Amino acid sequence: MPGYHWGVCLQETTIGRMLGYLAPYRRQAALSYAGMVVIVLGQISVPLLIRATINAGIIHFNERILAFGSVSILIVAFVEAAIRFDRSYWLQYLGERVACDLRAQLLAQILRQPPDADGLDDGELLVRITDDVTNVRTFLATSCRVAVHALLTGLGIIGIMLALDWRLSLVALLPLPCLVLLVFRYSSRLEGAYVQIQAQLDTLITHAQENLVGIRIVRAFVQEETELARFQGMAATLYDRQLQAVLIRTVLSPLTVVLAGLSTAVVLGLGGTMVVDGKLNIGTILAFSLYLGMLADPIQNISWIAGDVARAQASARRIFTVLDAPPKIVSPRHAVAPAPVRGEVTLEDVVFNYSGSGVDVLRGVSLVASPGMQLGLTGPVGSGKSTVMQLLPRFFDVTAGRVTIDGVDVRDWDLYHLRHQIGLVTQETILFSLTVRENIAFAWPDAPLEAVVEAAQQAQAHAFIAQLPQGYETRLDEGVALSGGQRQRLALARALLVNPPILILDDVTSNLDLETDVALREALRTLSYGRTCFLVSQRLTTLRHADRIYVFDEGRIVEQGAPQELLTQSGRYRRLADLQHPEPSGLSEASGAPSERTE
């Protein structure tokens, strides 16, 4: 079926995919474009009304026809104005709805991917969600309207001109094929130019974002001028590429004017001769002149929106690159959701490397955590201890070996159910522009206030929350400055609220003051009761009450055992203890672990 094949081919093109986003709103689109057809019919009927009014009304002095023509033109104007408002509103509505849908799809896709997916940094993804989506919205809300209007108007005018006098029409329309070829030629060049513009915009936004995040470092090392110079260089490159695109676009506009002027001159010259010879009447040549003037607008509009279409295609391809990337971490087809969850965690000969790196971050890691145990993970920076904790909630999948919870491989779990069983607190604390209560209740939005307060008390956060201007209803985007330790305690309260059977605390005490650190560690002895608790830290005092400690080095577990056992050995753990507590009195006689006094 040729029609079906053509439809499938259109859907597979970039423009076809963009238009496909209008499908959920086909009713509004149909009404909008039906109104456009009425507007075009009214516009192209005006020269015919003028022709009839001149030939039958003015030349033959027929007052009825003169009045009818005048009133008809006025009615057409009012109808067009009424329909134009409704059409413009609904087309803008369609553009905004599609933009909203695209942004939601992009964010959903980004959230489903692991952090290293696609090799795109935050700045590049931000440009896709904002600028690229805006370009697609402009295409659907404005460029499509202008293109369809120009096409209908042009075809209507050409058809009427051929009906009025086909010989004069053929001569007048001779320049048209040349203009069409020019539009197609320059459109392909424009698309390439806009691909480069969007890529440079990625670079510019990423650089600006890095400077905003690291502004203290820039100031501390007095690199303001250097970073500004780099930014200006990137901005200059973007300026040059945009100017090149503008130059390509503006070349078409004067060409359309010249070709339209050429057609008008031909009509006046040849048509005037035909009028003198009695082969053509005054009304017809006037209608021809009006139609040529009207034809110049759609031709010029098409040449101008060629740039918008090229820009939208470049942006759409960048968007579809993200949307078409299959999620790497998904629930299996026959996912399981064990209940109740006891929290027994096992790593069996786990090997892991980040995609594309080819370097094993973990090499043959095995460990066992029983429910109710506190496990400590320590070792130098980059040893792999934090990577292990990203494998439990399946932020990444193992390269070899397996990770199980309650004897079930995490890759067989329902992903939502799996992550609901794990409370995660990291050193890099992320709080949202919400109230304190909403931040703590992030995973349980309907949590009662009593539960939120209890979680805050467990995390040693209630005291400072009570001192905030609106307490738990204080918004964290209204100039409220929290210390690193306060932010950390809010993150801990967020994890504790859902009462997970597995709790991961990844270097959470690094930003805490000594008093809060001691209080929190004492609280953890109670909080870890009945749940599996992983403590990742280089501060050995944080690990003093752990049931078992695993010492990592270069992706391997080099030591394991209870804190007291490891201190009696001359291994890496003992050397770390000596570095942190060089004096003999730094060891607690009671527990054999580092004492609080030297922390």
C-alpha positions as CSV (number, residue, x, y, z in Angstrom):
1,M,0.0,0.0,0.0
2,P,1.8,3.1,-1.2
3,G,-0.1,5.4,1.2
4,Y,0.8,3.3,4.2
5,H,4.5,3.1,3.1
6,W,4.6,6.9,2.7
7,G,3.0,7.4,6.1
8,V,5.6,5.1,7.8
9,C,8.5,6.9,6.0
10,L,7.2,10.3,7.2
11,Q,7.0,9.0,10.8
12,E,10.6,7.9,10.6
13,T,11.9,11.3,9.5
14,T,12.8,13.9,12.1
15,I,10.0,16.2,11.0
16,G,7.5,13.3,11.0
17,R,8.5,12.5,14.6
18,M,8.1,16.1,15.7
19,L,4.6,16.2,14.1
20,G,3.8,12.9,15.8
21,Y,3.8,14.7,19.1
22,L,0.6,16.5,18.0
23,A,-1.3,13.2,17.8
24,P,-2.7,13.4,21.4
25,Y,-4.1,16.8,20.5
26,R,-5.3,16.0,17.0
27,R,-8.7,17.6,17.6
28,Q,-7.3,21.0,18.5
29,A,-4.8,20.7,15.6
30,A,-7.6,19.9,13.1
31,L,-9.7,22.9,14.3
32,S,-6.7,25.2,14.1
33,Y,-5.8,24.2,10.6
34,A,-9.4,24.1,9.4
35,G,-9.6,27.7,10.5
36,M,-6.5,28.4,8.5
37,V,-8.1,27.0,5.4
38,V,-11.0,29.4,5.9
39,I,-8.6,32.3,6.3
40,V,-6.7,31.4,3.2
41,L,-9.9,31.1,1.2
42,G,-11.0,34.5,2.4
43,Q,-7.7,36.1,1.6
44,I,-7.4,34.8,-2.0
45,S,-11.0,35.7,-2.7
46,V,-10.4,39.4,-2.1
47,P,-8.6,40.1,-5.5
48,L,-11.5,38.3,-7.3
49,L,-14.0,40.4,-5.5
50,I,-12.0,43.5,-6.4
51,R,-11.8,42.3,-10.0
52,A,-15.6,41.8,-10.2
53,T,-16.3,45.1,-8.5
54,I,-14.1,47.0,-10.9
55,N,-15.2,45.3,-14.1
56,A,-18.9,45.1,-13.3
57,G,-19.3,47.8,-10.7
58,I,-17.1,50.7,-11.6
59,I,-16.6,50.3,-15.3
60,H,-20.3,49.5,-16.0
61,F,-21.5,51.8,-13.2
62,N,-23.5,49.1,-11.3
63,E,-24.1,50.4,-7.8
64,R,-25.5,47.1,-6.5
65,I,-22.4,45.2,-7.5
66,L,-20.2,47.9,-6.1
67,A,-22.0,47.8,-2.8
68,F,-22.0,44.0,-2.8
69,G,-18.2,43.9,-3.4
70,S,-17.4,46.4,-0.7
71,V,-19.6,44.7,1.9
72,S,-18.2,41.3,1.0
73,I,-14.6,42.5,1.5
74,L,-15.5,43.9,4.9
75,I,-17.2,40.6,5.9
76,V,-14.2,38.6,4.8
77,A,-12.0,40.9,7.0
78,F,-14.2,40.4,10.1
79,V,-14.4,36.6,9.7
80,E,-10.6,36.4,9.2
81,A,-10.0,38.4,12.3
82,A,-12.3,36.2,14.4
83,I,-10.8,33.0,13.1
84,R,-7.2,34.2,13.3
85,F,-7.5,34.8,17.1
86,D,-8.9,31.3,17.7
87,R,-6.3,29.7,15.4
88,S,-3.4,31.5,16.9
89,Y,-4.4,30.6,20.5
90,W,-4.8,26.9,19.7
91,L,-1.6,26.6,17.8
92,Q,0.3,28.2,20.7
93,Y,-1.5,25.8,23.0
94,L,-0.3,22.9,20.9
95,G,3.3,24.1,21.0
96,E,3.3,24.6,24.7
97,R,1.7,21.2,25.3
98,V,4.2,19.4,23.2
99,A,7.1,21.3,24.9
100,C,5.7,20.2,28.3
101,D,5.5,16.6,27.1
102,L,9.0,16.6,25.6
103,R,10.5,18.0,28.8
104,A,8.7,15.5,30.9
105,Q,9.9,12.6,28.6
106,L,13.5,13.9,28.6
107,L,13.6,14.2,32.4
108,A,12.0,10.7,32.8
109,Q,14.6,9.2,30.4
110,I,17.5,11.0,32.2
111,L,16.2,9.7,35.6
112,R,16.0,6.2,34.3
113,Q,19.6,6.1,33.1
114,P,22.7,5.5,35.2
115,P,24.9,8.5,36.0
116,D,27.4,7.7,33.2
117,A,24.9,7.1,30.4
118,D,25.4,8.7,27.0
119,G,28.5,10.6,28.0
120,L,26.4,13.8,28.4
121,D,27.1,16.2,31.2
122,D,24.6,18.2,33.1
123,G,25.1,21.3,31.0
124,E,24.4,19.4,27.7
125,L,21.3,17.8,29.2
126,L,20.1,21.2,30.4
127,V,20.4,22.7,26.9
128,R,18.3,19.8,25.5
129,I,15.6,20.3,28.1
130,T,15.4,24.0,27.6
131,D,16.8,25.4,24.3
132,D,16.3,22.4,22.1
133,V,12.7,21.8,23.3
134,T,12.0,25.5,22.7
135,N,13.2,25.2,19.1
136,V,10.9,22.3,18.5
137,R,8.0,24.2,20.2
138,T,8.6,27.1,17.8
139,F,8.5,24.8,14.8
140,L,5.2,23.3,15.8
141,A,3.5,26.5,17.0
142,T,4.8,29.0,14.5
143,S,6.9,27.5,11.6
144,C,4.3,24.8,10.8
145,R,1.5,27.4,10.8
146,V,3.5,29.8,8.5
147,A,4.5,26.9,6.2
148,V,1.0,25.5,5.8
149,H,-0.5,29.0,5.4
150,A,2.2,29.8,2.7
151,L,1.7,26.5,0.9
152,L,-2.2,26.8,0.8
153,T,-2.0,30.5,-0.2
154,G,0.6,29.8,-2.9
155,L,-1.3,26.9,-4.4
156,G,-4.6,28.8,-4.3
157,I,-3.1,31.9,-5.9
158,I,-1.3,29.9,-8.6
159,G,-4.6,28.0,-9.4
160,I,-6.6,31.2,-9.6
161,M,-4.0,32.9,-11.8
162,L,-3.9,29.9,-14.2
163,A,-7.7,30.0,-14.4
164,L,-7.7,33.8,-15.1
165,D,-5.1,33.6,-17.9
166,W,-2.7,30.6,-18.1
167,R,-0.3,32.2,-20.6
168,L,0.3,35.3,-18.5
169,S,0.6,33.0,-15.4
170,L,3.3,30.8,-16.9
171,V,5.4,33.8,-17.8
172,A,4.9,35.4,-14.4
173,L,5.8,32.2,-12.5
174,L,9.0,31.4,-14.4
175,P,11.2,32.6,-11.5
176,L,9.4,30.3,-9.0
177,P,11.3,27.0,-9.6
178,C,14.6,28.9,-9.2
179,L,13.5,30.2,-5.8
180,V,12.4,26.7,-4.6
181,L,15.8,25.2,-5.5
182,L,17.5,28.0,-3.6
183,V,15.4,27.3,-0.5
184,F,16.3,23.6,-0.5
185,R,20.0,24.3,-1.0
186,Y,20.2,26.9,1.8
187,S,18.1,24.8,4.2
188,S,20.6,21.9,4.2
189,R,23.4,24.4,4.9
190,L,21.3,26.0,7.7
191,E,20.7,22.7,9.4
192,G,24.5,22.0,9.6
193,A,25.1,25.5,10.9
194,Y,22.5,25.0,13.7
195,V,24.0,21.7,14.7
196,Q,27.2,23.5,15.4
197,I,25.4,26.3,17.2
198,Q,23.7,23.9,19.6
199,A,26.9,22.0,20.2
200,Q,28.7,25.3,21.1
201,L,25.8,26.3,23.3
202,D,26.3,23.0,25.2
203,T,29.9,23.9,25.8
204,L,29.1,27.5,26.9
205,I,26.4,26.4,29.4
206,T,28.6,23.6,30.8
207,H,31.4,26.1,31.4
208,A,29.1,28.6,33.0
209,Q,27.6,25.9,35.2
210,E,31.0,24.7,36.3
211,N,32.0,28.2,37.3
212,L,28.8,28.7,39.3
213,V,29.3,25.4,41.2
214,G,33.0,26.1,41.8
215,I,32.8,29.8,42.3
216,R,34.6,29.6,45.6
217,I,37.5,27.8,44.0
218,V,37.6,30.4,41.2
219,R,37.8,33.2,43.8
220,A,40.2,31.4,46.1
221,F,42.7,30.9,43.4
222,V,42.1,34.4,41.9
223,Q,41.1,33.0,38.5
224,E,38.2,35.3,37.8
225,E,39.8,37.0,34.8
226,T,41.1,33.7,33.3
227,E,37.6,32.0,33.6
228,L,36.0,35.2,32.1
229,A,38.4,35.1,29.2
230,R,37.6,31.5,28.5
231,F,33.9,32.2,28.7
232,Q,34.2,35.2,26.3
233,G,36.1,33.0,23.9
234,M,33.4,30.4,23.9
235,A,30.7,33.1,23.6
236,A,32.6,34.7,20.6
237,T,32.7,31.3,18.9
238,L,28.9,30.9,19.4
239,Y,28.4,34.5,18.1
240,D,30.4,33.7,14.9
241,R,28.4,30.5,14.3
242,Q,25.1,32.3,14.9
243,L,26.1,35.1,12.6
244,Q,27.0,32.6,9.9
245,A,23.5,31.1,10.2
246,V,21.9,34.6,10.0
247,L,23.9,35.4,6.9
248,I,22.7,32.2,5.2
249,R,19.1,33.0,6.1
250,T,19.2,36.7,5.1
251,V,20.5,35.8,1.6
252,L,17.2,34.2,0.7
253,S,15.1,37.3,1.6
254,P,16.4,39.8,-0.9
255,L,16.4,37.1,-3.6
256,T,12.6,36.6,-3.1
257,V,12.1,40.4,-3.4
258,V,14.0,40.5,-6.6
259,L,12.2,37.5,-8.1
260,A,8.8,38.9,-7.0
261,G,9.7,42.3,-8.5
262,L,10.7,40.5,-11.8
263,S,7.3,38.7,-11.9
264,T,5.4,42.0,-11.3
265,A,7.3,43.8,-14.0
266,V,6.6,41.0,-16.5
267,V,2.8,41.1,-15.6
268,L,2.6,44.8,-15.9
269,G,4.5,44.9,-19.2
270,L,2.9,41.9,-20.9
271,G,-0.4,42.3,-19.2
272,G,-0.6,46.0,-20.1
273,T,0.0,45.2,-23.8
274,M,-2.8,42.6,-23.6
275,V,-5.1,45.2,-22.2
276,V,-4.2,47.7,-24.9
277,D,-4.9,44.9,-27.5
278,G,-8.3,44.2,-25.9
279,K,-7.2,40.7,-24.8
280,L,-7.4,41.4,-21.1
281,N,-9.5,43.7,-18.9
282,I,-8.4,46.2,-16.3
283,G,-9.9,44.2,-13.4
284,T,-8.0,41.1,-14.3
285,I,-4.6,42.7,-14.6
286,L,-5.2,44.4,-11.3
287,A,-6.1,41.0,-9.7
288,F,-2.9,39.6,-11.2
289,S,-0.9,42.3,-9.6
290,L,-2.6,41.8,-6.3
291,Y,-2.0,38.1,-6.5
292,L,1.7,38.5,-7.3
293,G,2.0,40.8,-4.3
294,M,0.2,38.2,-2.1
295,L,2.4,35.5,-3.6
296,A,5.6,37.3,-2.5
297,D,4.7,36.9,1.2
298,P,4.3,33.1,1.3
299,I,7.5,32.7,-0.8
300,Q,9.4,35.0,1.5
301,N,7.9,33.3,4.6
302,I,8.9,29.9,3.3
303,S,12.5,31.1,2.7
304,W,12.6,32.6,6.2
305,I,11.1,29.6,8.1
306,A,13.6,27.3,6.3
307,G,16.0,28.5,9.0
308,D,13.5,27.7,11.8
309,V,12.8,24.2,10.3
310,A,16.6,23.5,10.1
311,R,17.1,24.7,13.6
312,A,14.2,22.5,14.9
313,Q,15.5,19.5,13.0
314,A,19.0,19.9,14.5
315,S,17.4,20.3,18.0
316,A,15.0,17.4,17.5
317,R,17.8,15.0,16.5
318,R,19.7,15.9,19.7
319,I,16.5,15.3,21.8
320,F,15.8,12.0,20.1
321,T,19.4,10.9,20.7
322,V,18.5,11.0,24.4
323,L,15.0,9.6,24.1
324,D,16.1,6.7,21.9
325,A,18.8,5.5,24.2
326,P,17.5,2.3,25.8
327,P,17.5,2.5,29.6
328,K,20.4,0.4,30.8
329,I,18.9,-0.3,34.3
330,V,15.3,-1.7,34.1
331,S,13.2,-4.2,36.0
332,P,13.3,-7.6,34.3
333,R,10.3,-9.0,32.5
334,H,9.5,-11.4,35.4
335,A,10.6,-9.2,38.3
336,V,10.2,-10.3,41.8
337,A,9.3,-8.3,44.9
338,P,10.1,-10.3,48.0
339,A,8.2,-9.5,51.2
340,P,9.0,-9.1,53.9
341,V,12.6,-8.1,53.3
342,R,15.1,-9.2,55.9
343,G,18.1,-7.3,54.5
344,E,20.7,-10.1,54.1
345,V,23.2,-8.7,51.6
346,T,25.8,-10.8,49.8
347,L,28.4,-9.8,47.2
348,E,29.9,-12.8,45.3
349,D,33.2,-12.3,43.4
350,V,32.0,-8.9,42.1
351,V,33.9,-7.2,39.3
352,F,32.8,-3.8,38.1
353,N,34.0,-1.2,35.7
354,Y,32.3,2.0,34.4
355,S,31.1,1.8,30.8
356,G,33.8,2.6,28.4
357,S,36.6,2.9,30.9
358,G,38.0,-0.7,30.6
359,V,39.5,-0.4,34.1
360,D,38.1,-2.6,36.9
361,V,37.1,-0.5,39.8
362,L,36.2,-3.6,41.8
363,R,38.0,-6.9,41.5
364,G,36.7,-10.1,43.0
365,V,34.9,-8.4,46.0
366,S,32.9,-10.8,48.3
367,L,31.2,-9.9,51.5
368,V,28.2,-10.9,53.6
369,A,26.0,-8.7,55.8
370,S,23.3,-10.3,58.0
371,P,20.2,-8.5,59.2
372,G,20.9,-6.3,62.2
373,M,24.6,-6.1,61.4
374,Q,26.7,-2.9,61.2
375,L,29.3,-3.3,58.5
376,G,32.1,-0.7,58.1
377,L,33.8,-0.1,54.8
378,T,37.0,1.9,54.8
379,G,40.1,2.5,52.7
380,P,41.8,5.2,50.7
381,V,40.0,7.5,48.3
382,G,39.3,5.6,45.0
383,S,39.6,2.2,46.6
384,G,36.1,1.2,45.5
385,K,34.3,1.2,48.9
386,S,31.6,3.7,47.7
387,T,31.2,2.0,44.4
388,V,30.0,-1.1,46.2
389,M,27.2,0.9,47.8
390,Q,26.0,2.0,44.3
391,L,25.6,-1.6,43.2
392,L,23.1,-2.5,46.0
393,P,20.3,-0.2,44.7
394,R,21.3,-1.0,41.1
395,F,22.5,2.4,40.1
396,F,24.9,0.3,38.1
397,D,25.0,-3.4,37.2
398,V,28.0,-5.6,38.0
399,T,30.4,-6.5,35.2
400,A,30.8,-10.0,36.7
401,G,29.7,-11.8,39.8
402,R,26.5,-10.9,41.5
403,V,24.9,-9.0,44.3
404,T,22.0,-10.6,46.2
405,I,19.5,-9.4,48.9
406,D,17.8,-12.1,50.8
407,G,19.4,-14.6,48.3
408,V,17.8,-13.0,45.2
409,D,20.0,-11.3,42.6
410,V,19.3,-7.6,42.6
411,R,18.9,-7.8,38.8
412,D,15.9,-10.0,39.3
413,W,14.1,-7.6,41.7
414,D,11.5,-5.1,40.7
415,L,13.5,-1.9,40.6
416,Y,11.0,0.3,42.4
417,H,10.6,-2.3,45.2
418,L,14.3,-2.9,45.5
419,R,15.2,0.8,46.0
420,H,12.3,1.2,48.4
421,Q,14.1,-1.2,50.7
422,I,17.3,0.9,50.8
423,G,17.9,4.1,52.7
424,L,20.9,6.0,51.2
425,V,22.7,9.0,52.6
426,T,25.8,10.3,50.8
427,Q,28.5,12.8,51.6
428,E,27.3,15.0,48.8
429,T,24.0,16.1,50.3
430,I,21.3,17.1,47.9
431,L,18.3,19.1,49.3
432,F,15.5,20.4,47.1
433,S,13.8,23.8,47.0
434,L,11.0,22.6,49.2
435,T,10.1,23.0,52.9
436,V,12.1,21.1,55.5
437,R,9.2,18.8,56.1
438,E,8.9,18.1,52.3
439,N,12.6,17.4,52.1
440,I,12.5,14.9,54.9
441,A,9.3,13.3,53.5
442,F,10.6,13.2,50.0
443,A,10.1,9.4,49.7
444,W,6.9,9.5,51.7
445,P,5.0,12.7,50.7
446,D,2.0,11.9,52.8
447,A,4.0,11.2,56.0
448,P,2.3,12.6,59.1
449,L,4.2,15.4,60.9
450,E,4.8,13.1,63.9
451,A,6.7,10.6,61.8
452,V,8.8,13.5,60.2
453,V,9.6,14.9,63.6
454,E,10.6,11.4,64.9
455,A,12.9,10.9,62.0
456,A,14.5,14.3,62.5
457,Q,15.0,13.5,66.2
458,Q,16.7,10.2,65.3
459,A,19.0,12.1,62.9
460,Q,19.8,14.7,65.6
461,A,18.2,17.4,63.4
462,H,15.1,18.4,65.4
463,A,16.9,21.0,67.6
464,F,18.1,23.2,64.7
465,I,14.9,22.7,62.7
466,A,12.9,24.1,65.6
467,Q,15.1,27.3,65.5
468,L,14.4,28.0,61.8
469,P,11.9,30.8,61.0
470,Q,9.0,28.6,60.2
471,G,10.3,25.4,61.7
472,Y,9.4,22.4,59.6
473,E,7.6,24.6,57.1
474,T,10.7,26.7,56.3
475,R,11.5,26.6,52.6
476,L,15.1,25.9,51.8
477,D,15.1,28.3,48.8
478,E,14.4,31.5,50.7
479,G,17.9,32.4,51.8
480,V,18.1,29.8,54.6
481,A,21.7,29.0,55.1
482,L,22.4,25.6,56.5
483,S,25.8,24.2,57.5
484,G,27.1,21.0,55.9
485,G,26.4,19.1,59.1
486,Q,22.8,20.4,59.2
487,R,22.2,19.4,55.6
488,Q,23.7,16.0,56.3
489,R,21.3,15.4,59.2
490,L,18.3,16.3,57.1
491,A,19.5,13.8,54.5
492,L,19.8,11.2,57.2
493,A,16.3,12.0,58.5
494,R,15.0,11.6,54.9
495,A,16.5,8.1,54.7
496,L,15.3,7.1,58.2
497,L,11.7,8.2,57.6
498,V,10.9,5.2,55.3
499,N,12.3,2.8,57.9
500,P,14.3,0.8,55.3
501,P,15.6,-2.7,56.2
502,I,19.0,-1.7,54.6
503,L,20.7,1.6,55.5
504,I,23.7,3.0,53.6
505,L,25.6,5.9,55.2
506,D,28.4,6.9,52.8
507,D,30.9,9.1,54.6
508,V,28.0,11.0,56.3
509,T,30.0,12.1,59.3
510,S,32.7,14.0,57.4
511,N,30.7,17.3,57.7
512,L,29.6,16.8,61.3
513,D,31.0,18.6,64.3
514,L,32.5,16.4,67.0
515,E,29.6,16.7,69.4
516,T,27.0,15.8,66.7
517,D,29.2,13.1,65.4
518,V,29.4,11.4,68.8
519,A,25.6,11.8,69.3
520,L,24.8,10.5,65.9
521,R,27.1,7.4,66.3
522,E,25.4,6.6,69.6
523,A,22.0,7.0,67.9
524,L,23.1,4.6,65.1
525,R,23.6,1.8,67.6
526,T,19.8,2.0,68.2
527,L,18.8,2.9,64.6
528,S,20.7,-0.1,63.2
529,Y,18.8,-2.6,65.4
530,G,16.9,-5.0,63.1
531,R,18.3,-3.5,59.9
532,T,21.4,-4.0,57.9
533,C,23.6,-0.9,58.2
534,F,26.6,-0.1,56.0
535,L,28.9,2.6,57.2
536,V,31.4,3.9,54.6
537,S,34.0,6.2,56.1
538,Q,37.7,6.9,56.5
539,R,37.1,8.1,60.1
540,L,37.7,5.1,62.1
541,T,35.8,6.4,65.1
542,T,32.7,6.2,62.9
543,L,33.3,2.5,62.5
544,R,34.2,1.7,66.2
545,H,30.9,-0.1,66.9
546,A,30.7,-1.9,63.6
547,D,30.3,-5.7,63.8
548,R,32.7,-6.2,60.9
549,I,35.0,-4.0,58.9
550,Y,36.1,-4.5,55.3
551,V,39.3,-2.6,54.3
552,F,39.5,-1.8,50.6
553,D,42.6,-1.0,48.5
554,E,42.7,-0.7,44.7
555,G,39.3,-2.4,44.2
556,R,40.0,-5.4,46.5
557,I,39.2,-6.3,50.1
558,V,42.6,-6.6,51.7
559,E,41.4,-7.0,55.3
560,Q,38.3,-7.9,57.2
561,G,37.3,-8.5,60.8
562,A,36.0,-6.9,63.9
563,P,37.7,-3.5,64.8
564,Q,39.5,-5.1,67.8
565,E,40.9,-7.9,65.7
566,L,42.1,-5.6,63.0
567,L,43.9,-3.3,65.5
568,T,45.9,-6.3,66.8
569,Q,47.2,-7.0,63.3
570,S,50.0,-5.0,61.5
571,G,47.8,-4.4,58.4
572,R,46.4,-1.4,56.6
573,Y,43.6,-0.8,59.2
574,R,46.2,-0.6,62.0
575,R,48.3,1.8,59.9
576,L,45.2,4.0,59.3
577,A,44.5,4.0,63.0
578,D,48.1,5.0,63.7
579,L,47.9,7.8,61.2
580,Q,44.7,9.1,62.7
581,H,45.8,8.5,66.3
582,P,49.6,8.5,66.5
583,E,49.7,8.5,70.3
584,P,49.3,5.3,72.2
585,S,46.6,6.9,74.3
586,G,44.6,7.2,71.2
587,L,43.4,3.6,71.6
588,S,40.5,2.8,73.9
589,E,41.4,0.3,76.5
590,A,37.9,-0.9,76.7
591,S,37.2,-1.6,73.1
592,G,40.5,-1.6,71.4
593,A,39.2,1.1,69.0
594,P,40.2,4.7,68.6
595,S,39.0,6.8,71.5
596,E,36.7,9.8,71.2
597,R,39.3,12.1,72.8
598,T,41.6,12.1,69.8
599,E,39.0,12.5,67.1
